[in-house]
Amino acid sequence: MKKVLWSLLLVSTQTLAATIAVVDSGVDVQHRDLTANLWKNLVEIADNGRDEDRNGYQDDVWGWNFAEQNNQVIDRRYIGTFSEDPYRFFEIQGRMFLNQATEADKKWIAEKRNDPNFIKEMNVFGNFVHGTHVAGITVNGNIEGQVLSVKLIPTEVKPFVQVLLKSVRSEEEEIRRAFGVNAQMAEGLRIRILKAGLKALAGQQMQTLEEIAAYVGHHKADIANGSFGTGYSQAKGITDMLFKAVMFRKPNAEESDDMVRVFLNALITEGKKMMAAAPNTLFVFAAGNDGVNNDIYPTSPANIKADNVISVAATYKYSFIAPFSNYGTKNVDVAAPGMLIRSAVPGNEYLEVSGTSQAAPYVSNVAAQIKDTNPALTPKQIKSILMGTVDEKAFLANKVTSKGIVNMERAVYAAKLSLTTDVTNAISQAKVEIADVRSIQTKGMVRPFAVTPLPLIPMFK
C-alpha cells in the first residue's frame, strides 16, 4: 500500500498537452521529427538504475519495452543493417497503387515474394520501422502532442507455437493421469483441450495488454494508438497449425472456422479488461488489412466494444476506401487516410507506407487535438466528436458505423464549441459551419486488389 501511495505522489508532471501512447514496435526517440514531441517521465532520472516513481518500471523515461521488459523503447542496433530491398518494395508498392508501376517493377515484386530471405528481412524491417512511422503520424502538424512509447512487439518475433503445444500436451497428461484416458484419446476430448489451450493463450496475451493499459493509464495518457492485432486469416494460420499438431490431421472447413472463432472471441472478451484498466484513455485501433468485413470475420482488438474504443478503416485521402482495408458497420467506427502516408522511420529516414496502421494514428492525432482544445472532454465525448463530425461518403455508407471519414478541422472546431455548449450541439453547429474536405480527382487510378500492404502488425507469430 505504501508503494502505491508513494507512486501516486510521484506521478510525472507533464504540460497540459495531450499524451498519445503509441503501443507498437518501438519509437526512435532520437528521430529529428519526434524529439520535440516526446513525452518524458520527469520523475525518473535516466539510467541511474532506480525507480523514482515507484511504479515498477525502472528508468522508464520515454516509456517502457514490454516485449523485453526494459526501458529500451527502440533497438538502434538495427539501424543501417537492412538492404535496399525493403525500401524499394515500398517505393514500387506506391507506384502500383497509383497504376504507375513498370513491367520491371512488377517482375521484381513477383520474384521477391517467392524469396524466403526477402520475406524474412521484410518481417524484421516492418516491425522495426512500424512504431516510429505510426508515432510520426500521431504528431504530424500537432506541435502540442506528446508521444509515450510503449513497445509491445519485439523487432524479431519468436515463435510461440511450441510453447503452446507444450502447455496443451501437459494438460493432456494431467487428464490422462486423473481420468485414466488411454493413448487413443477420444477426438472430442482433444478438441476440448485444444480450445482450452487457445483460450489460455488469448488470456495470456490480453493480460499483457491489460498491464500495458494500466501503465498508460498510470501515466495519464489521453490517447493510446494500437496499430496491431490479429485478424481472421492470421488466426486461422495459428489455429490450423495447432489443430494439426494436436489432432494429427488437418481440420475440415467447419472445424477450422470454429477454432478461429474460439480464439478470436476469447481475445475480444479478454480484451475488455484492457479498456477497464485505463477508463480515462481513448484507445484507437486499426481495423485490419485483410479487406474483409469485421462484422463477419472478427479482428482483435479492433472488435472490442467500449466507450473508450474507436476502430478505424483506411481510405485513399477522401476519395475511396482502401481496397485492403477491413470494414464493418457494427465493428468499425470511422475511416481516415491510410494510403501512401509519408512518415518517419528510425535513423532520421522517411518512408511512404499504406495500411489501417497508418489510418489509426491519423485519428489519434485528431483525438489529441480535440483533447488539447477542451481538456475536460471524456474519451466517450471525444469518440462522439470524431464520429459525429465525419465527412459522410456514399462509398462508406455500408462500411463503417459513422458512414464517413474523420474531418480534422471540423472535429477540432466542435471541441472548441464544446467549451461553451454541450457536445451534441457543438457537433451539430460544427457540421453546419465547417465544410467537407475537398476530394481529389481520382480518374485513372485503380483499386489495386492485387496489391496489398504488409499485414497488420501481429501479436502472434
Disulfide bonds with the S-S distance in Angstrom:
none
